[in-house]
Amino acid sequence: MKQHTYIFEELDPLVFCQTWGLTYEEASQYLKIKARTIAAYACQGKVTRRNPSSRVKALAAMQHNLWIQEGKQPVDSRPLLAIA
């Protein structure tokens, strides 16, 4: 059975982390931001909550698309199904 692969223009960095099984530290290397910035995206508090910029979303999508083209399979594709 062939698994669906999705190509994105923008991808939320938290979905990127969950899909590929990356820690915030590992993802920060690909997204060119600090791990604490990704943690702020995940935070539910009113003061510390941040929304990812279009640049960060585009970088997450570019890395995701690159890995898909290389034939790598996501660890967990359920988050992608929710937004596709």
HTML snippet that shows the backbone in 3Dmol.js (N, CA, C, O; Angstrom):
<script src="https://3Dmol.org/build/3Dmol-min.js"></script>
<div id="view" style="width:600px;height:400px;position:relative"></div>
<script>
const pdb = `
ATOM      1  N   MET A   1       0.835  -1.175   0.000  1.00  0.00           N
ATOM      2  CA  MET A   1       0.000   0.000   0.000  1.00  0.00           C
ATOM      3  C   MET A   1       0.884   1.244   0.000  1.00  0.00           C
ATOM      4  O   MET A   1       1.767   1.396   0.843  1.00  0.00           O
ATOM      5  N   LYS A   2       0.631   2.118  -0.949  1.00  0.00           N
ATOM      6  CA  LYS A   2       1.444   3.322  -1.070  1.00  0.00           C
ATOM      7  C   LYS A   2       0.944   4.397  -0.117  1.00  0.00           C
ATOM      8  O   LYS A   2      -0.254   4.661  -0.022  1.00  0.00           O
ATOM      9  N   GLN A   3       1.882   5.005   0.579  1.00  0.00           N
ATOM     10  CA  GLN A   3       1.542   6.053   1.540  1.00  0.00           C
ATOM     11  C   GLN A   3       1.528   7.402   0.826  1.00  0.00           C
ATOM     12  O   GLN A   3       2.393   7.675  -0.007  1.00  0.00           O
ATOM     13  N   HIS A   4       0.550   8.245   1.148  1.00  0.00           N
ATOM     14  CA  HIS A   4       0.468   9.568   0.540  1.00  0.00           C
ATOM     15  C   HIS A   4       1.577  10.452   1.089  1.00  0.00           C
ATOM     16  O   HIS A   4       1.857  10.453   2.288  1.00  0.00           O
ATOM     17  N   THR A   5       2.200  11.203   0.191  1.00  0.00           N
ATOM     18  CA  THR A   5       3.190  12.187   0.608  1.00  0.00           C
ATOM     19  C   THR A   5       2.692  13.555   0.174  1.00  0.00           C
ATOM     20  O   THR A   5       2.200  13.722  -0.942  1.00  0.00           O
ATOM     21  N   TYR A   6       2.818  14.505   1.038  1.00  0.00           N
ATOM     22  CA  TYR A   6       2.307  15.838   0.782  1.00  0.00           C
ATOM     23  C   TYR A   6       3.455  16.824   0.640  1.00  0.00           C
ATOM     24  O   TYR A   6       4.442  16.765   1.374  1.00  0.00           O
ATOM     25  N   ILE A   7       3.306  17.730  -0.319  1.00  0.00           N
ATOM     26  CA  ILE A   7       4.258  18.807  -0.539  1.00  0.00           C
ATOM     27  C   ILE A   7       3.573  20.097  -0.073  1.00  0.00           C
ATOM     28  O   ILE A   7       2.419  20.353  -0.415  1.00  0.00           O
ATOM     29  N   PHE A   8       4.289  20.895   0.700  1.00  0.00           N
ATOM     30  CA  PHE A   8       3.709  22.099   1.291  1.00  0.00           C
ATOM     31  C   PHE A   8       4.500  23.340   0.900  1.00  0.00           C
ATOM     32  O   PHE A   8       5.703  23.271   0.648  1.00  0.00           O
ATOM     33  N   GLU A   9       3.806  24.476   0.853  1.00  0.00           N
ATOM     34  CA  GLU A   9       4.471  25.769   0.700  1.00  0.00           C
ATOM     35  C   GLU A   9       4.850  26.326   2.061  1.00  0.00           C
ATOM     36  O   GLU A   9       5.903  26.946   2.210  1.00  0.00           O
ATOM     37  N   GLU A  10       3.995  26.107   3.056  1.00  0.00           N
ATOM     38  CA  GLU A  10       4.263  26.510   4.436  1.00  0.00           C
ATOM     39  C   GLU A  10       3.855  25.374   5.352  1.00  0.00           C
ATOM     40  O   GLU A  10       2.853  24.700   5.114  1.00  0.00           O
ATOM     41  N   LEU A  11       4.639  25.163   6.407  1.00  0.00           N
ATOM     42  CA  LEU A  11       4.365  24.093   7.357  1.00  0.00           C
ATOM     43  C   LEU A  11       4.685  24.601   8.760  1.00  0.00           C
ATOM     44  O   LEU A  11       5.765  25.140   9.003  1.00  0.00           O
ATOM     45  N   ASP A  12       3.754  24.428   9.664  1.00  0.00           N
ATOM     46  CA  ASP A  12       3.961  24.855  11.042  1.00  0.00           C
ATOM     47  C   ASP A  12       5.169  24.118  11.626  1.00  0.00           C
ATOM     48  O   ASP A  12       5.278  22.902  11.464  1.00  0.00           O
ATOM     49  N   PRO A  13       6.074  24.824  12.298  1.00  0.00           N
ATOM     50  CA  PRO A  13       7.271  24.169  12.836  1.00  0.00           C
ATOM     51  C   PRO A  13       6.971  23.083  13.869  1.00  0.00           C
ATOM     52  O   PRO A  13       7.736  22.127  13.992  1.00  0.00           O
ATOM     53  N   LEU A  14       5.878  23.212  14.606  1.00  0.00           N
ATOM     54  CA  LEU A  14       5.522  22.172  15.579  1.00  0.00           C
ATOM     55  C   LEU A  14       5.053  20.906  14.873  1.00  0.00           C
ATOM     56  O   LEU A  14       5.345  19.797  15.322  1.00  0.00           O
ATOM     57  N   VAL A  15       4.331  21.067  13.777  1.00  0.00           N
ATOM     58  CA  VAL A  15       3.921  19.913  12.971  1.00  0.00           C
ATOM     59  C   VAL A  15       5.152  19.273  12.343  1.00  0.00           C
ATOM     60  O   VAL A  15       5.247  18.048  12.261  1.00  0.00           O
ATOM     61  N   PHE A  16       6.093  20.098  11.900  1.00  0.00           N
ATOM     62  CA  PHE A  16       7.357  19.611  11.340  1.00  0.00           C
ATOM     63  C   PHE A  16       8.098  18.741  12.357  1.00  0.00           C
ATOM     64  O   PHE A  16       8.567  17.653  12.025  1.00  0.00           O
ATOM     65  N   CYS A  17       8.201  19.225  13.593  1.00  0.00           N
ATOM     66  CA  CYS A  17       8.877  18.460  14.654  1.00  0.00           C
ATOM     67  C   CYS A  17       8.173  17.134  14.911  1.00  0.00           C
ATOM     68  O   CYS A  17       8.816  16.087  14.990  1.00  0.00           O
ATOM     69  N   GLN A  18       6.861  17.182  15.040  1.00  0.00           N
ATOM     70  CA  GLN A  18       6.094  15.979  15.356  1.00  0.00           C
ATOM     71  C   GLN A  18       6.143  14.980  14.205  1.00  0.00           C
ATOM     72  O   GLN A  18       6.280  13.779  14.437  1.00  0.00           O
ATOM     73  N   THR A  19       6.033  15.457  12.978  1.00  0.00           N
ATOM     74  CA  THR A  19       6.014  14.583  11.810  1.00  0.00           C
ATOM     75  C   THR A  19       7.325  13.833  11.642  1.00  0.00           C
ATOM     76  O   THR A  19       7.329  12.637  11.348  1.00  0.00           O
ATOM     77  N   TRP A  20       8.429  14.527  11.825  1.00  0.00           N
ATOM     78  CA  TRP A  20       9.735  13.914  11.602  1.00  0.00           C
ATOM     79  C   TRP A  20      10.381  13.392  12.885  1.00  0.00           C
ATOM     80  O   TRP A  20      11.499  12.880  12.840  1.00  0.00           O
ATOM     81  N   GLY A  21       9.716  13.508  14.000  1.00  0.00           N
ATOM     82  CA  GLY A  21      10.243  12.983  15.255  1.00  0.00           C
ATOM     83  C   GLY A  21      11.470  13.729  15.748  1.00  0.00           C
ATOM     84  O   GLY A  21      12.388  13.125  16.304  1.00  0.00           O
ATOM     85  N   LEU A  22      11.488  15.029  15.547  1.00  0.00           N
ATOM     86  CA  LEU A  22      12.635  15.847  15.933  1.00  0.00           C
ATOM     87  C   LEU A  22      12.394  16.542  17.264  1.00  0.00           C
ATOM     88  O   LEU A  22      11.269  16.919  17.590  1.00  0.00           O
ATOM     89  N   THR A  23      13.462  16.703  18.021  1.00  0.00           N
ATOM     90  CA  THR A  23      13.390  17.546  19.209  1.00  0.00           C
ATOM     91  C   THR A  23      13.448  18.999  18.744  1.00  0.00           C
ATOM     92  O   THR A  23      13.769  19.275  17.588  1.00  0.00           O
ATOM     93  N   TYR A  24      13.138  19.914  19.641  1.00  0.00           N
ATOM     94  CA  TYR A  24      13.210  21.329  19.285  1.00  0.00           C
ATOM     95  C   TYR A  24      14.642  21.718  18.916  1.00  0.00           C
ATOM     96  O   TYR A  24      14.850  22.541  18.024  1.00  0.00           O
ATOM     97  N   GLU A  25      15.627  21.133  19.593  1.00  0.00           N
ATOM     98  CA  GLU A  25      17.030  21.436  19.305  1.00  0.00           C
ATOM     99  C   GLU A  25      17.408  20.971  17.904  1.00  0.00           C
ATOM    100  O   GLU A  25      18.079  21.694  17.167  1.00  0.00           O
ATOM    101  N   GLU A  26      16.978  19.765  17.533  1.00  0.00           N
ATOM    102  CA  GLU A  26      17.286  19.243  16.198  1.00  0.00           C
ATOM    103  C   GLU A  26      16.600  20.074  15.117  1.00  0.00           C
ATOM    104  O   GLU A  26      17.211  20.408  14.102  1.00  0.00           O
ATOM    105  N   ALA A  27      15.338  20.403  15.337  1.00  0.00           N
ATOM    106  CA  ALA A  27      14.585  21.186  14.352  1.00  0.00           C
ATOM    107  C   ALA A  27      15.155  22.589  14.209  1.00  0.00           C
ATOM    108  O   ALA A  27      15.127  23.161  13.119  1.00  0.00           O
ATOM    109  N   SER A  28      15.667  23.145  15.290  1.00  0.00           N
ATOM    110  CA  SER A  28      16.189  24.515  15.235  1.00  0.00           C
ATOM    111  C   SER A  28      17.367  24.628  14.269  1.00  0.00           C
ATOM    112  O   SER A  28      17.589  25.696  13.698  1.00  0.00           O
ATOM    113  N   GLN A  29      18.116  23.559  14.078  1.00  0.00           N
ATOM    114  CA  GLN A  29      19.229  23.578  13.132  1.00  0.00           C
ATOM    115  C   GLN A  29      18.731  23.718  11.696  1.00  0.00           C
ATOM    116  O   GLN A  29      19.350  24.414  10.891  1.00  0.00           O
ATOM    117  N   TYR A  30      17.631  23.070  11.375  1.00  0.00           N
ATOM    118  CA  TYR A  30      17.078  23.134  10.026  1.00  0.00           C
ATOM    119  C   TYR A  30      16.310  24.429   9.775  1.00  0.00           C
ATOM    120  O   TYR A  30      16.281  24.933   8.652  1.00  0.00           O
ATOM    121  N   LEU A  31      15.691  24.961  10.820  1.00  0.00           N
ATOM    122  CA  LEU A  31      14.843  26.144  10.667  1.00  0.00           C
ATOM    123  C   LEU A  31      15.579  27.448  10.928  1.00  0.00           C
ATOM    124  O   LEU A  31      15.011  28.530  10.783  1.00  0.00           O
ATOM    125  N   LYS A  32      16.842  27.341  11.314  1.00  0.00           N
ATOM    126  CA  LYS A  32      17.694  28.511  11.564  1.00  0.00           C
ATOM    127  C   LYS A  32      17.105  29.449  12.615  1.00  0.00           C
ATOM    128  O   LYS A  32      17.149  30.671  12.472  1.00  0.00           O
ATOM    129  N   ILE A  33      16.558  28.858  13.667  1.00  0.00           N
ATOM    130  CA  ILE A  33      16.063  29.609  14.820  1.00  0.00           C
ATOM    131  C   ILE A  33      16.519  28.876  16.073  1.00  0.00           C
ATOM    132  O   ILE A  33      17.021  27.755  15.991  1.00  0.00           O
ATOM    133  N   LYS A  34      16.348  29.492  17.211  1.00  0.00           N
ATOM    134  CA  LYS A  34      16.740  28.865  18.476  1.00  0.00           C
ATOM    135  C   LYS A  34      15.654  27.903  18.946  1.00  0.00           C
ATOM    136  O   LYS A  34      14.475  28.082  18.643  1.00  0.00           O
ATOM    137  N   ALA A  35      16.066  26.890  19.683  1.00  0.00           N
ATOM    138  CA  ALA A  35      15.122  25.905  20.214  1.00  0.00           C
ATOM    139  C   ALA A  35      14.109  26.563  21.145  1.00  0.00           C
ATOM    140  O   ALA A  35      12.953  26.144  21.202  1.00  0.00           O
ATOM    141  N   ARG A  36      14.533  27.580  21.865  1.00  0.00           N
ATOM    142  CA  ARG A  36      13.589  28.249  22.774  1.00  0.00           C
ATOM    143  C   ARG A  36      12.506  29.003  22.017  1.00  0.00           C
ATOM    144  O   ARG A  36      11.421  29.225  22.554  1.00  0.00           O
ATOM    145  N   THR A  37      12.784  29.403  20.770  1.00  0.00           N
ATOM    146  CA  THR A  37      11.755  30.032  19.946  1.00  0.00           C
ATOM    147  C   THR A  37      10.686  29.011  19.580  1.00  0.00           C
ATOM    148  O   THR A  37       9.495  29.321  19.605  1.00  0.00           O
ATOM    149  N   ILE A  38      11.104  27.799  19.242  1.00  0.00           N
ATOM    150  CA  ILE A  38      10.141  26.736  18.945  1.00  0.00           C
ATOM    151  C   ILE A  38       9.333  26.408  20.195  1.00  0.00           C
ATOM    152  O   ILE A  38       8.131  26.154  20.114  1.00  0.00           O
ATOM    153  N   ALA A  39       9.988  26.415  21.341  1.00  0.00           N
ATOM    154  CA  ALA A  39       9.268  26.171  22.596  1.00  0.00           C
ATOM    155  C   ALA A  39       8.223  27.259  22.838  1.00  0.00           C
ATOM    156  O   ALA A  39       7.151  26.978  23.373  1.00  0.00           O
ATOM    157  N   ALA A  40       8.527  28.492  22.449  1.00  0.00           N
ATOM    158  CA  ALA A  40       7.551  29.583  22.597  1.00  0.00           C
ATOM    159  C   ALA A  40       6.357  29.375  21.675  1.00  0.00           C
ATOM    160  O   ALA A  40       5.239  29.761  22.015  1.00  0.00           O
ATOM    161  N   TYR A  41       6.583  28.766  20.504  1.00  0.00           N
ATOM    162  CA  TYR A  41       5.465  28.449  19.612  1.00  0.00           C
ATOM    163  C   TYR A  41       4.537  27.430  20.272  1.00  0.00           C
ATOM    164  O   TYR A  41       3.320  27.483  20.092  1.00  0.00           O
ATOM    165  N   ALA A  42       5.111  26.509  21.031  1.00  0.00           N
ATOM    166  CA  ALA A  42       4.330  25.450  21.668  1.00  0.00           C
ATOM    167  C   ALA A  42       3.655  25.904  22.959  1.00  0.00           C
ATOM    168  O   ALA A  42       2.709  25.269  23.424  1.00  0.00           O
ATOM    169  N   CYS A  43       4.136  26.990  23.530  1.00  0.00           N
ATOM    170  CA  CYS A  43       3.616  27.465  24.814  1.00  0.00           C
ATOM    171  C   CYS A  43       2.183  27.959  24.671  1.00  0.00           C
ATOM    172  O   CYS A  43       1.834  28.618  23.692  1.00  0.00           O
ATOM    173  N   GLN A  44       1.368  27.635  25.652  1.00  0.00           N
ATOM    174  CA  GLN A  44      -0.032  28.052  25.627  1.00  0.00           C
ATOM    175  C   GLN A  44      -0.291  29.296  26.476  1.00  0.00           C
ATOM    176  O   GLN A  44      -1.419  29.787  26.526  1.00  0.00           O
ATOM    177  N   GLY A  45       0.734  29.803  27.137  1.00  0.00           N
ATOM    178  CA  GLY A  45       0.571  30.991  27.975  1.00  0.00           C
ATOM    179  C   GLY A  45       0.349  32.249  27.148  1.00  0.00           C
ATOM    180  O   GLY A  45       0.844  32.353  26.026  1.00  0.00           O
ATOM    181  N   LYS A  46      -0.382  33.187  27.689  1.00  0.00           N
ATOM    182  CA  LYS A  46      -0.690  34.419  26.962  1.00  0.00           C
ATOM    183  C   LYS A  46       0.547  35.283  26.745  1.00  0.00           C
ATOM    184  O   LYS A  46       0.682  35.922  25.702  1.00  0.00           O
ATOM    185  N   VAL A  47       1.440  35.306  27.714  1.00  0.00           N
ATOM    186  CA  VAL A  47       2.599  36.192  27.639  1.00  0.00           C
ATOM    187  C   VAL A  47       3.687  35.621  26.736  1.00  0.00           C
ATOM    188  O   VAL A  47       4.285  36.361  25.954  1.00  0.00           O
ATOM    189  N   THR A  48       3.950  34.333  26.827  1.00  0.00           N
ATOM    190  CA  THR A  48       5.079  33.748  26.105  1.00  0.00           C
ATOM    191  C   THR A  48       4.712  33.151  24.753  1.00  0.00           C
ATOM    192  O   THR A  48       5.604  32.787  23.986  1.00  0.00           O
ATOM    193  N   ARG A  49       3.450  33.043  24.445  1.00  0.00           N
ATOM    194  CA  ARG A  49       3.030  32.439  23.177  1.00  0.00           C
ATOM    195  C   ARG A  49       3.468  33.297  22.002  1.00  0.00           C
ATOM    196  O   ARG A  49       3.303  34.517  22.012  1.00  0.00           O
ATOM    197  N   ARG A  50       4.031  32.641  20.985  1.00  0.00           N
ATOM    198  CA  ARG A  50       4.432  33.325  19.756  1.00  0.00           C
ATOM    199  C   ARG A  50       3.883  32.556  18.569  1.00  0.00           C
ATOM    200  O   ARG A  50       3.671  31.346  18.647  1.00  0.00           O
ATOM    201  N   ASN A  51       3.656  33.251  17.489  1.00  0.00           N
ATOM    202  CA  ASN A  51       3.235  32.611  16.251  1.00  0.00           C
ATOM    203  C   ASN A  51       4.415  32.572  15.292  1.00  0.00           C
ATOM    204  O   ASN A  51       5.153  33.552  15.190  1.00  0.00           O
ATOM    205  N   PRO A  52       4.609  31.463  14.588  1.00  0.00           N
ATOM    206  CA  PRO A  52       5.741  31.368  13.668  1.00  0.00           C
ATOM    207  C   PRO A  52       5.592  32.323  12.482  1.00  0.00           C
ATOM    208  O   PRO A  52       4.490  32.554  11.984  1.00  0.00           O
ATOM    209  N   SER A  53       6.710  32.863  12.052  1.00  0.00           N
ATOM    210  CA  SER A  53       6.705  33.767  10.902  1.00  0.00           C
ATOM    211  C   SER A  53       6.565  32.959   9.612  1.00  0.00           C
ATOM    212  O   SER A  53       6.728  31.739   9.608  1.00  0.00           O
ATOM    213  N   SER A  54       6.265  33.648   8.540  1.00  0.00           N
ATOM    214  CA  SER A  54       6.165  32.995   7.231  1.00  0.00           C
ATOM    215  C   SER A  54       7.504  32.394   6.822  1.00  0.00           C
ATOM    216  O   SER A  54       7.549  31.347   6.177  1.00  0.00           O
ATOM    217  N   ARG A  55       8.598  33.061   7.200  1.00  0.00           N
ATOM    218  CA  ARG A  55       9.932  32.550   6.867  1.00  0.00           C
ATOM    219  C   ARG A  55      10.176  31.204   7.521  1.00  0.00           C
ATOM    220  O   ARG A  55      10.672  30.280   6.876  1.00  0.00           O
ATOM    221  N   VAL A  56       9.834  31.084   8.792  1.00  0.00           N
ATOM    222  CA  VAL A  56      10.035  29.831   9.521  1.00  0.00           C
ATOM    223  C   VAL A  56       9.136  28.737   8.945  1.00  0.00           C
ATOM    224  O   VAL A  56       9.567  27.595   8.793  1.00  0.00           O
ATOM    225  N   LYS A  57       7.900  29.083   8.630  1.00  0.00           N
ATOM    226  CA  LYS A  57       6.986  28.107   8.030  1.00  0.00           C
ATOM    227  C   LYS A  57       7.502  27.644   6.670  1.00  0.00           C
ATOM    228  O   LYS A  57       7.409  26.463   6.335  1.00  0.00           O
ATOM    229  N   ALA A  58       8.050  28.582   5.885  1.00  0.00           N
ATOM    230  CA  ALA A  58       8.590  28.235   4.574  1.00  0.00           C
ATOM    231  C   ALA A  58       9.818  27.339   4.707  1.00  0.00           C
ATOM    232  O   ALA A  58       9.972  26.388   3.941  1.00  0.00           O
ATOM    233  N   LEU A  59      10.690  27.628   5.669  1.00  0.00           N
ATOM    234  CA  LEU A  59      11.868  26.781   5.886  1.00  0.00           C
ATOM    235  C   LEU A  59      11.471  25.373   6.313  1.00  0.00           C
ATOM    236  O   LEU A  59      12.079  24.397   5.874  1.00  0.00           O
ATOM    237  N   ALA A  60      10.459  25.261   7.162  1.00  0.00           N
ATOM    238  CA  ALA A  60       9.974  23.944   7.584  1.00  0.00           C
ATOM    239  C   ALA A  60       9.422  23.181   6.388  1.00  0.00           C
ATOM    240  O   ALA A  60       9.675  21.986   6.241  1.00  0.00           O
ATOM    241  N   ALA A  61       8.674  23.865   5.539  1.00  0.00           N
ATOM    242  CA  ALA A  61       8.112  23.221   4.350  1.00  0.00           C
ATOM    243  C   ALA A  61       9.210  22.810   3.376  1.00  0.00           C
ATOM    244  O   ALA A  61       9.152  21.721   2.804  1.00  0.00           O
ATOM    245  N   MET A  62      10.209  23.669   3.183  1.00  0.00           N
ATOM    246  CA  MET A  62      11.305  23.342   2.269  1.00  0.00           C
ATOM    247  C   MET A  62      12.064  22.112   2.738  1.00  0.00           C
ATOM    248  O   MET A  62      12.378  21.238   1.931  1.00  0.00           O
ATOM    249  N   GLN A  63      12.364  22.029   4.032  1.00  0.00           N
ATOM    250  CA  GLN A  63      13.088  20.875   4.557  1.00  0.00           C
ATOM    251  C   GLN A  63      12.234  19.615   4.455  1.00  0.00           C
ATOM    252  O   GLN A  63      12.734  18.550   4.091  1.00  0.00           O
ATOM    253  N   HIS A  64      10.946  19.738   4.777  1.00  0.00           N
ATOM    254  CA  HIS A  64      10.022  18.605   4.658  1.00  0.00           C
ATOM    255  C   HIS A  64       9.988  18.105   3.215  1.00  0.00           C
ATOM    256  O   HIS A  64      10.122  16.906   2.969  1.00  0.00           O
ATOM    257  N   ASN A  65       9.807  19.024   2.258  1.00  0.00           N
ATOM    258  CA  ASN A  65       9.727  18.656   0.846  1.00  0.00           C
ATOM    259  C   ASN A  65      11.023  18.019   0.359  1.00  0.00           C
ATOM    260  O   ASN A  65      10.992  17.070  -0.424  1.00  0.00           O
ATOM    261  N   LEU A  66      12.158  18.532   0.816  1.00  0.00           N
ATOM    262  CA  LEU A  66      13.459  17.973   0.441  1.00  0.00           C
ATOM    263  C   LEU A  66      13.580  16.529   0.910  1.00  0.00           C
ATOM    264  O   LEU A  66      13.998  15.661   0.145  1.00  0.00           O
ATOM    265  N   TRP A  67      13.217  16.268   2.161  1.00  0.00           N
ATOM    266  CA  TRP A  67      13.300  14.908   2.688  1.00  0.00           C
ATOM    267  C   TRP A  67      12.344  13.964   1.961  1.00  0.00           C
ATOM    268  O   TRP A  67      12.682  12.804   1.728  1.00  0.00           O
ATOM    269  N   ILE A  68      11.160  14.447   1.602  1.00  0.00           N
ATOM    270  CA  ILE A  68      10.204  13.630   0.853  1.00  0.00           C
ATOM    271  C   ILE A  68      10.791  13.283  -0.513  1.00  0.00           C
ATOM    272  O   ILE A  68      10.694  12.137  -0.952  1.00  0.00           O
ATOM    273  N   GLN A  69      11.400  14.264  -1.192  1.00  0.00           N
ATOM    274  CA  GLN A  69      12.006  14.025  -2.500  1.00  0.00           C
ATOM    275  C   GLN A  69      13.182  13.068  -2.409  1.00  0.00           C
ATOM    276  O   GLN A  69      13.453  12.332  -3.358  1.00  0.00           O
ATOM    277  N   GLU A  70      13.887  13.067  -1.279  1.00  0.00           N
ATOM    278  CA  GLU A  70      15.000  12.144  -1.069  1.00  0.00           C
ATOM    279  C   GLU A  70      14.516  10.736  -0.735  1.00  0.00           C
ATOM    280  O   GLU A  70      15.318   9.806  -0.652  1.00  0.00           O
ATOM    281  N   GLY A  71      13.214  10.579  -0.545  1.00  0.00           N
ATOM    282  CA  GLY A  71      12.654   9.264  -0.263  1.00  0.00           C
ATOM    283  C   GLY A  71      12.536   8.929   1.207  1.00  0.00           C
ATOM    284  O   GLY A  71      12.199   7.797   1.556  1.00  0.00           O
ATOM    285  N   LYS A  72      12.804   9.883   2.071  1.00  0.00           N
ATOM    286  CA  LYS A  72      12.662   9.632   3.507  1.00  0.00           C
ATOM    287  C   LYS A  72      11.186   9.593   3.873  1.00  0.00           C
ATOM    288  O   LYS A  72      10.368  10.287   3.270  1.00  0.00           O
ATOM    289  N   GLN A  73      10.858   8.785   4.854  1.00  0.00           N
ATOM    290  CA  GLN A  73       9.478   8.664   5.312  1.00  0.00           C
ATOM    291  C   GLN A  73       9.326   9.321   6.681  1.00  0.00           C
ATOM    292  O   GLN A  73      10.158   9.111   7.564  1.00  0.00           O
ATOM    293  N   PRO A  74       8.273  10.112   6.862  1.00  0.00           N
ATOM    294  CA  PRO A  74       8.034  10.733   8.169  1.00  0.00           C
ATOM    295  C   PRO A  74       7.799   9.688   9.252  1.00  0.00           C
ATOM    296  O   PRO A  74       7.286   8.602   8.980  1.00  0.00           O
ATOM    297  N   VAL A  75       8.174  10.019  10.466  1.00  0.00           N
ATOM    298  CA  VAL A  75       7.956   9.138  11.610  1.00  0.00           C
ATOM    299  C   VAL A  75       6.469   9.016  11.899  1.00  0.00           C
ATOM    300  O   VAL A  75       5.970   7.926  12.179  1.00  0.00           O
ATOM    301  N   ASP A  76       5.762  10.141  11.829  1.00  0.00           N
ATOM    302  CA  ASP A  76       4.329  10.176  12.138  1.00  0.00           C
ATOM    303  C   ASP A  76       3.657  11.134  11.165  1.00  0.00           C
ATOM    304  O   ASP A  76       3.845  12.347  11.265  1.00  0.00           O
ATOM    305  N   SER A  77       2.881  10.613  10.231  1.00  0.00           N
ATOM    306  CA  SER A  77       2.260  11.476   9.224  1.00  0.00           C
ATOM    307  C   SER A  77       0.848  11.916   9.602  1.00  0.00           C
ATOM    308  O   SER A  77       0.200  12.617   8.826  1.00  0.00           O
ATOM    309  N   ARG A  78       0.362  11.522  10.771  1.00  0.00           N
ATOM    310  CA  ARG A  78      -0.990  11.926  11.186  1.00  0.00           C
ATOM    311  C   ARG A  78      -1.164  13.441  11.270  1.00  0.00           C
ATOM    312  O   ARG A  78      -2.217  13.940  10.872  1.00  0.00           O
ATOM    313  N   PRO A  79      -0.172  14.207  11.776  1.00  0.00           N
ATOM    314  CA  PRO A  79      -0.360  15.665  11.805  1.00  0.00           C
ATOM    315  C   PRO A  79      -0.515  16.260  10.400  1.00  0.00           C
ATOM    316  O   PRO A  79      -1.211  17.259  10.220  1.00  0.00           O
ATOM    317  N   LEU A  80       0.130  15.648   9.417  1.00  0.00           N
ATOM    318  CA  LEU A  80       0.024  16.146   8.050  1.00  0.00           C
ATOM    319  C   LEU A  80      -1.362  15.904   7.481  1.00  0.00           C
ATOM    320  O   LEU A  80      -1.878  16.724   6.721  1.00  0.00           O
ATOM    321  N   LEU A  81      -1.965  14.785   7.844  1.00  0.00           N
ATOM    322  CA  LEU A  81      -3.305  14.474   7.351  1.00  0.00           C
ATOM    323  C   LEU A  81      -4.327  15.475   7.866  1.00  0.00           C
ATOM    324  O   LEU A  81      -5.318  15.757   7.193  1.00  0.00           O
ATOM    325  N   ALA A  82      -4.093  16.007   9.044  1.00  0.00           N
ATOM    326  CA  ALA A  82      -5.024  16.969   9.634  1.00  0.00           C
ATOM    327  C   ALA A  82      -5.000  18.311   8.915  1.00  0.00           C
ATOM    328  O   ALA A  82      -6.004  19.024   8.904  1.00  0.00           O
ATOM    329  N   ILE A  83      -3.855  18.670   8.308  1.00  0.00           N
ATOM    330  CA  ILE A  83      -3.763  19.975   7.658  1.00  0.00           C
ATOM    331  C   ILE A  83      -3.811  19.884   6.143  1.00  0.00           C
ATOM    332  O   ILE A  83      -3.949  20.908   5.474  1.00  0.00           O
ATOM    333  N   ALA A  84      -3.702  18.699   5.591  1.00  0.00           N
ATOM    334  CA  ALA A  84      -3.689  18.538   4.124  1.00  0.00           C
ATOM    335  C   ALA A  84      -5.071  18.677   3.538  1.00  0.00           C
ATOM    336  O   ALA A  84      -5.241  18.570   2.324  1.00  0.00           O
TER     337      ALA A  84
END
`;
const viewer = $3Dmol.createViewer("view");
viewer.addModel(pdb, "pdb");
viewer.setStyle({}, {cartoon: {color: "spectrum"}});
viewer.zoomTo();
viewer.render();
</script>
